[in-house]
Amino acid sequence: METVVRTPLDIFNLPQHLVIPLFQRPYVWNEENQWASLWQDVRRMAELRLADPSSTATHFLGAIVLQAQDNPTGTLQLRQVIDGQQRLTTLQLLMDATASVLESRAEDNLALRLEELTHNSASSLTRMFSSCSTPTATGLVTTK
């Protein structure tokens, strides 16, 4: 098994399709137990970077384990999220909410940059599903 240390930006910037396997628990994070501490960490890092833009301060969010899946040549890499589903989902929701706030304040360029990290483009979706058949009863897509 290959171990690679990546930042959240690295993970969201990769051209890939993250799949949550059916065996994963549903989303259960809440404000009291997880969101508040994550938000404190995000604020602390933002304040450090705003105070000193050249700062190299980092924060460990926890391990995320992704398992690459076989996929046809020319399609997006599929990766199953084995561990870190709650963190990834929360970060995606946070970025999406931030993009909405930026959009409401006419900061369209910044909003678009976040949207590119959290939404698949139409062309990537076409590539991803071009080699797939119709969805099965479980909602999974099977390859031809």
Sequence and secondary structure as in RCSB ss.txt:
>XXXX:A:sequence
METVVRTPLDIFNLPQHLVIPLFQRPYVWNEENQWASLWQDVRRMAELRLADPSSTATHFLGAIVLQAQDNPTGT
LQLRQVIDGQQRLTTLQLLMDATASVLESRAEDNLALRLEELTHNSASSLTRMFSSCSTPTATGLVTTK
>XXXX:A:secstr
       HHHHHHSSEEEE  TTS      IIIIIHHHHHHHHHHHHHHHH TT          EEEEE   TTS
 EEEEEEE HHHHHHHHHHHHHHHHHHHHTT HHHHHHHHHHHS  HHHHHHHHTTEEEE TTS EEE 
